[in-house]
Amino acid sequence: MTTAQPLDVQPSPLALLLLGREADTKSERGVDCPGDLPSPSDPHLVERARAAKEKLGDKVFILGHHYQRDEVIQFADVTGDSFKLAKDAAAKPEAEYIVFCGVHFMAESADILTSDDQKVVLPDLAAGCSMADMATAEQVAECWDVLTEAGVAEQVVPVSYMNSSADIKAFTGKHGGTICTSSNAKRALDWAFEQGEKVLFLPDQHLGRNTAVRDMGMSLDDCVLYNPHKPNGGLTVEQLRNAKMILWRGHCSVHGRFSVESVNDVRERIPGVNVLVHPECKHEVVAAADYVGSTEYIIKALEAAPAGSKWAIGTELNLVRRLANRFAAEDKEVVFLDKTVCFCSTMNRIDLPHLVWTLESLAEGNLVNRIEVDRETEQFAKLALERMLALP
């Protein structure tokens, strides 16, 4: 009987990343947060955050995304969606530190738009975005090769959702495309179809499909789904040549969970309810809803709603719960569309201990968790963002 020899197997970079033993600088996912965090049970966390913020004074500007926890939002100087916050940061040049309570791609956008003297900080480097992770620079470059081989690349204009990495924004800028938000996706697509015959929409398939079909009158047959994990994206040359919208196979893990069953169930439970969903939801959910719009649209719709109205909202739970509390005083009933709890798990990595650690570190003169986009990437990403800002 012979003794088995150990296999000489080296773990792959992906395996090391998943095990938390290696970092991928091109990924939205961070893998560590240096320093000793205060305990979540520390009863003085709020007091410590206030003291550190007061010590920093005008040197710090705290941005709070709508999906953040209440414990974090209370310290935000401004709140909003990702692009609004990045613009707010750029409009505050006197602030040396921009603390972005959001996720990685948002902090990247803030770094791109702010001055070189400002330093953008993400309280937890592991606060990424699963949607943004679904399109890497290497995958998108390979996709462009597929489009080139199919003879359609010259007809294609890339349009990338704000919820994408700086690398993807830079690719978009290099190839004559623009960025869009959930509020201006139709305007971005109208512009793109003036430049070319086809659009490569990255990375959220649902926003691209819903905008094309619901807002622009295209058919579902005008859209094809490019899967980066299949040869040639899982598409034939004929499909690529016939398509108007080439949708990347990406989605939001939160909005993708809502279903037509959720809509039907809430209508049965709450007669007369208005169903309002985000356009990152699946097409069939958007079709079944009464209203569809961005985060800002959702907030404004509830502000304008009459007293006594009832609303089921299909977006992240932190925001829905905050809106329910806010509008209860105005006799407006606001409920979460799904029966099960669904926070944005990566957004929720930014908690009070991480914020306290960040502010206290900055107050002591220690720059931590800086998000810095390299010059070339910044140049082309900014070009794509500027094209969006110039949209009519």
Secondary structure, 3 states (H helix, E strand, C coil): CCCCCCCCCCCCHHHHHHCCCCCCCCCCCCCCCCCCCCCCCCCCHHHHHHHHHHHHHHHEEEEEECCCCHHHHCCCCEEECHHHHHHHHHCCCCCCEEEEECCHHHHHHHHHHCCCCCEEECCCCCCCCHHHHCCCHHHHHHHHHHHHHCCCHHHEEEEEECCCCHHHHHHHHHCCCEEECCCCHHHHHHHHHHHCCEEEEECCHHHHHHHHHHHCCCCHHHEEEECCCCHHHHCCHHHHHHCCEEEECCCCCCHHHCCHHHHHHHHHHCCCCEEEECCCCCHHHHHHCCEECCHHHHHHHHHHCCCCCEEEEECCHHHHHHHHHHHHCCCCEEEECCCCCCCCCCHHHCCHHHHHHHHHHHHCCCCCCEECCCHHHHHHHHHHHHHHHCCC
